[in-house]
């Protein structure tokens, strides 16, 4: 997005700058060429006015030593020095008659005039014209040609006078062109820098807004957005997102209060029922009805567990970052799951080391849920493996079992609350683990294990994502 914005801001300016530089170059060059052309045509006309047309027209090859040729050369030399040009006389068929520089012999074709065939023909027809071609001489300077008809006493055109010349302005023009190119490059660089700065000024707050939206999506409703420093649409978007965060936080607080009230109202009767069921069990000890009381107490315990898991999932407590030892975390989860594993004749193994910055209680609860699921899915006499490893800037926690795997239809709904493939499951274990992964800026995935079984992989940043934002938020709240 930054690149597109920078290009959108810079390209029109750069194209306009390049177009203006090109137009300025063309106009300056055209003005210099027109000025030089007018001067050369005037020099050719002045020479044609002073030359003896009748005698020049009668010159034949080999007469370079004749008096007529010498007189013509003398006049051409004087005019050439006066006008700072090279003057020459040619027939309409572009063969030489006389040359101020003595480069061509009488009757010799002048190959250089092939570029000006059309202009020489116009001059032979009686019109003074300038060449359209600007050529570079042997000295590296730019030259142009002008042509004028040479008429005899009757007014007939007997030859064409040409004048080749340059102007010192072309050197200044070349310096001007280099200066113009330098200004264009400098302007392009400045425009690119300004466009990049403008792009950053727009995209940087958008990036911060995106990060804030992701935090809110992960359930972090306690970290406020930065203080508003803009009065534009981005500032309005920031205010809107902050209002949404506050509204969601208020709704969650109201929900937690409601759930706490419901839990209180449910727990009290459950506690009373369990108490009276215990008294009844004591009275019915040694009697057949005691089995029914034991079943009632079992169902009450299951109901209490459902209430606890529901409250754990609904409670939106932000993650408290601290250094968590991975080996100790896995060992603790294995100890808590050991009774269930022993009941199902499943063994547990722990491997791995390292540390992660995260919420110890949330991570322990997430891993414990994954271990319990793996134990319930594992066949008897198999092993559930708990592993941890630090890979770069991420920590990978895995729980592996040798169960039957997951049905393909169930994969799309694995992390949905209250979805379960077990007969007595609450459907909140994986949802809670996924919520913990999101709160830590990580991911949770259930993968097929090679050789059969499932791997539950929890990946979280090793350094703890969002700590910089939390510090920034704390600074923004301080007076």
C-alpha positions, -999 to 999 in steps of 0.1 A, spaced: 0 0 0 29 23 8 44 17 -26 11 23 -44 5 55 -24 40 68 -31 37 60 -68 3 77 -70 17 108 -53 51 109 -71 44 97 -106 22 127 -117 47 151 -103 77 133 -119 59 130 -153 50 167 -152 85 176 -143 100 155 -171 74 169 -196 83 205 -186 120 197 -189 115 182 -223 94 211 -235 120 236 -222 148 217 -239 128 216 -272 119 253 -271 154 264 -262 169 243 -290 143 255 -315 150 291 -307 188 287 -311 183 268 -344 160 295 -357 184 322 -348 213 304 -364 193 296 -395 184 332 -400 220 343 -396 233 317 -421 207 325 -447 216 362 -443 253 353 -448 245 332 -479 224 360 -494 252 386 -486 277 364 -504 254 359 -534 250 396 -537 287 403 -540 298 373 -562 301 376 -600 274 352 -610 283 352 -648 319 343 -643 312 317 -616 288 300 -638 315 295 -665 340 279 -642 350 244 -654 370 216 -637 407 222 -635 404 261 -634 413 263 -597 444 284 -607 424 308 -629 421 345 -620 383 342 -618 385 314 -593 411 333 -572 389 364 -572 359 343 -561 379 326 -533 392 360 -521 357 374 -518 344 342 -501 373 342 -476 366 378 -466 329 372 -462 335 339 -443 358 357 -418 333 386 -414 304 363 -408 323 335 -390 310 309 -414 322 286 -441 309 297 -475 308 277 -507 292 278 -541 277 247 -558 257 240 -589 221 229 -586 233 193 -590 254 197 -558 288 197 -575 314 223 -563 323 256 -579 341 275 -551 348 270 -514 362 295 -489 380 267 -471 393 252 -503 380 217 -494 363 209 -528 376 211 -563 355 224 -592 330 199 -605 335 175 -575 303 162 -559 298 172 -523 285 142 -504 277 162 -473 249 180 -493 229 148 -497 213 155 -463 200 189 -477 189 178 -512 155 193 -507 168 227 -495 194 229 -523 167 223 -548 146 250 -533 175 275 -534 181 265 -570 145 274 -576 151 309 -563 142 306 -526 166 313 -497 161 285 -471 179 269 -441 186 233 -436 164 213 -412 194 192 -400 217 201 -372 250 182 -376 281 178 -355 314 189 -370 348 174 -366 355 198 -336 325 184 -318 304 215 -322 269 217 -337 265 232 -371 237 242 -395 235 253 -431 218 281 -450 213 284 -487 206 313 -511 203 315 -549 230 331 -570 214 349 -599 230 363 -631 222 397 -647 190 383 -663 178 370 -629 183 333 -637 197 311 -609 231 298 -620 244 284 -587 236 281 -550 256 297 -522 258 277 -490 269 289 -455 278 265 -427 282 279 -392 276 275 -355 270 297 -325 285 299 -291 250 297 -277 251 259 -285 277 255 -258 256 274 -234 226 253 -245 245 221 -237 254 235 -202 217 245 -198 207 210 -208 230 194 -182 217 219 -156 181 211 -166 189 173 -163 204 179 -129 174 199 -117 151 172 -131 169 144 -113 171 165 -81 134 173 -84 126 136 -90 145 126 -59 129 153 -39 95 143 -52 102 107 -44 112 116 -8 82 138 -3 59 110 -17 76 85 6 71 107 36 35 113 27 30 76 22 45 69 56 24 96 73 -7 78 60 2 42 61 20 42 95 -11 51 114 -31 27 93 -6 0 103 -11 9 139 -49 8 134 -45 -26 119 -25 -39 148 -50 -24 172 -79 -41 153 -60 -74 155 -55 -70 193 -92 -63 197 -101 -94 175 -79 -115 198 -99 -103 228 -75 -76 242 -100 -50 251 -80 -34 279 -52 -18 259 -64 17 246 -54 31 214 -27 59 212 -37 95 219 -52 112 189 -27 134 171 -45 139 138 -77 158 128 -83 140 95 -101 109 84 -75 86 100 -80 104 133 -117 99 129 -111 62 122 -89 59 153 -117 75 174 -143 52 160 -121 21 167 -115 33 202 -152 39 208 -158 3 196 -132 -10 219 -147 8 249 -182 -4 239 -170 -40 236 -152 -37 270 -183 -24 286 -203 -52 271 -178 -78 283 -178 -63 318 -216 -64 318 -215 -100 306 -189 -110 332 -210 -94 359 -241 -113 347 -222 -146 345 -207 -141 379 -242 -136 392 -255 -167 374 -225 -187 387 -233 -175 422 -269 -185 419 -261 -218 404 -232 -227 427 -252 -222 459 -279 -247 450 -252 -271 436 -233 -268 469 -264 -274 489 -274 -304 467 -239 -319 471 -240 -313 509 -274 -330 513 -264 -358 488 -234 -364 511 -256 -366 542 -279 -389 523 -250 -411 513 -240 -415 549 -275 -424 559 -279 -449 531 -244 -465 536 -246 -503 534 -279 -500 515 -286 -506 478 -299 -470 473 -264 -457 481 -255 -464 444 -281 -439 433 -268 -413 456 -233 -418 443 -246 -413 407 -263 -380 418 -230 -368 434 -212 -377 401 -236 -357 380 -234 -328 404 -196 -328 401 -199 -329 363 -224 -300 364 -200 -280 386 -172 -287 361 -194 -274 332 -201 -242 351 -163 -237 358 -153 -243 322 -181 -220 310 -169 -192 333 -132 -197 323 -142 -193 286 -164 -163 291 -140 -145 314 -119 -121 293 -89 -115 316 -59 -99 297 -27 -120 296 -2 -112 324 33 -115 309 60 -132 329 88 -156 324 74 -192 321 96 -223 323 84 -247 296 96 -279 312 79 -269 345 47 -259 326 45 -293 308 53 -313 340 26 -294 359 0 -302 331 11 -338 331 6 -341 369 -29 -326 367 -39 -350 339 -22 -380 355 -54 -393 373 -74 -393 341 -45 -409 322 -42 -436 349 -79 -443 347 -76 -449 310 -43 -468 312 -25 -441 292 11 -430 300 24 -395 298 59 -383 287 74 -348 289 104 -335 269 118 -301 260 131 -270 277 133 -233 273 112 -203 284 84 -180 271 70 -147 282 33 -153 287 5 -158 311 14 -188 332 -21 -196 343 -36 -193 308 -9 -214 292 -12 -241 319 -50 -242 314 -46 -244 276 -20 -272 277 -40 -291 303 -71 -290 281 -50 -303 251 -36 -331 273 -70 -342 286 -83 -343 250 -53 -364 239 -57 -388 269 -94 -392 261 -87 -399 225 -57 -422 230 -62 -460 231 -53 -479 262 -16 -489 267 -4 -460 245 16 -429 253 7 -392 251 37 -370 245 41 -335 257 69 -316 240 82 -280 239 109 -263 218 121 -228 210 124 -222 173 138 -188 164 115 -162 180 86 -187 185 78 -214 211 62 -246 199 42 -267 224 29 -300 211 7 -327 225 8 -360 205 -15 -390 208 -20 -422 189 -58 -420 187 -81 -425 157 -76 -389 145 -102 -363 137 -132 -368 113 -128 -346 83 -162 -331 88 -153 -320 123 -122 -300 114 -141 -269 103 -158 -266 137 -130 -278 160 -126 -244 178 -162 -234 179 -176 -232 215 -198 -261 226 -188 -282 196 -176 -317 206 -172 -351 192 -173 -368 227 -204 -380 244 -199 -361 276 -177 -333 264 -186 -296 270 -170 -284 238 -151 -257 255 -116 -272 259 -103 -265 224 -122 -232 222 -105 -220 254 -71 -232 242 -76 -213 209 -86 -182 229 -54 -184 249 -33 -188 217 -50 -157 202 -44 -137 234 -7 -144 231 -6 -136 194 -1 -172 185 -18 -200 167 -34 -234 175 -37 -262 150 -46 -299 152 -26 -319 127 -26 -355 116 3 -375 131 25 -397 109 17 -433 117 -18 -424 130 -30 -400 157 -32 -363 162 -7 -335 171 -21 -304 189 4 -277 181 3 -244 201 27 -217 187 33 -184 206 59 -157 203 88 -164 226 92 -127 236 55 -121 240 36 -102 213 20 -69 222 43 -59 251 55 -28 233 19 -18 226 11 -23 263 40 -1 274 29 26 249 -6 24 261 6 28 297 26 59 287 -4 73 269 -25 69 300 1 85 323 -4 122 331 
